[in-house]
Amino acid sequence: MYQHILVPVSFDEDHHTTAALVVAGQLATQGVRVTLLHVMQQVPKYAVNYIPAGFQDEARRAIEVSLETLGAELPHANGVVIEGPVGKSILKWAEANDVDCIVVASHRPSVQDYILGSTATHVARHARCAVHLVR
């Protein structure tokens, strides 16, 4: 069915990716690649001086370990960490890496989400492949 499934992973408190990982596992038949993708937002230039040296590198390593742990039970899973604006980066990475399905966790929308939009909504509206939204 699918050849490459992408699961965007956020470690924020209000984002629970467990359900998305379960769905990805169900969709991942034999030989299907699964990529767990975390997008690190770039630190604004005005804040760079207030962040300890090496913090970004340590954070990246910790996230890579967490992605490896999350993907341990999925067949052919690997973790990838990139930087940039979240929604656009997910879509750009998916296109560049021949992703044919994105499984993204979505939280219950608040008023702010209706006005500004959420990452899951942005991905669902603009992806050029199948998207499964999971709550």
N, C-alpha and C positions, 0 to 999 in steps of 0.2 A: 504494500500500500504506500507507505512513505519510505524514503531513503535516508533522510537527514532531518531529525527533529531537534528544534531549538527550545530550550526552557530558560527564559530569563529569570534570574534569581536575585532577589533583593533581601538584604538582611535587616531591613527596618522592622520595628516591632509590629506594625500593622499589616505587614505582608507575610502571608503564610504560604510557602511554596510546596508544602507537603502534598496537597491535593494535585497540584500541577505535575509533580514528580510521579505520583501514582498513575495519572492519566498517560503521561509520557511512557511509563513502563508498560501499560496496557497496549499502547499503539506501536511500541517498538518490537516488531516481530524480528525473527532471526536475520541478522546482518544489517539491521538499521542502526545508523550512528545517532547518538544522542549527545548534544552539546549543552552543558549548563553554562550560561553566560551571565557574568556580573559586569555591570557598567559602573566604573568609578567616576563620579562627577569631578570635573577639574576644579582645583582649588582656585578661587578668584585671586587675581594678582595682588589685590590689596591685602589679602590674608596670608600670603606666602611667608612673609617675615615672622608671623606668629606661630608657625608650625615648626616643631622641632626637626632638625636635620634627620633624614632617614625615615621619618614617619610614614610617608607614602609607600616606600619600599616594604616596610614592615607590614603595613596594612594589606598591601597586595599579596604578600606571602601568606598571611593569615587567611585571606579570602580564598586563595588557591587551595589551601589545606581544607577549608570548609567545603569547597566545591567538590574536592576529591572524596570527602567523606559522604556528602549527599549523593554522589553518583556511584558509590561503591556497589549498590544493588541493581543498577541499571546496566543492561548489556551494552558494550561498546560505548560507554559514556566517558566524556572528558570535560574538564572545566577550562573556561577561557575567561580572562579578565581583560577588559579594554577600558579606555577612558573616553569621555565625551558626554554630550547631552543624551540622557537615557533613551527616550523614545526613538530619536533619529539614529542613534548608534545601534540599537537593536535591529532596526530595519536595514540599515546599511550593511551590517555584518551578515544578516540573513541573506541578502542579495548576493554579496560577494562570496559566500560560502555554500551556495546551492542548497539552501534550506527549503524544504517543501512543506513543512508544518511547524508552526510556533504554538507551544502550549504555555499560556501565560496565566498566572494567578491574578485574580481581581478581587479587591476588597469591596465591601458595601460602599456605594458612592455617597458622598456627603454633598452639601450644597456647593462647596468649593469645587468639587469635581465636575459638577454640572456647568459651572462658569468657566473654569480653566481647562477641564479635561484631565483624564488620568493617563498614565503610561499605557495601561491595557487598552484603553479606548483608542489612543493614538496608533498603537500597533494594529489593532483590529481594523481600523479605518484605512490604513495606508499600506498594509502588507500586500505583497504580490503572491502570497502563498496562502494555504489554509491556516486558519487561526482557531485554536480552541481556547475559549475563556473559561476559567475554572474558578469557582468560589468555594 
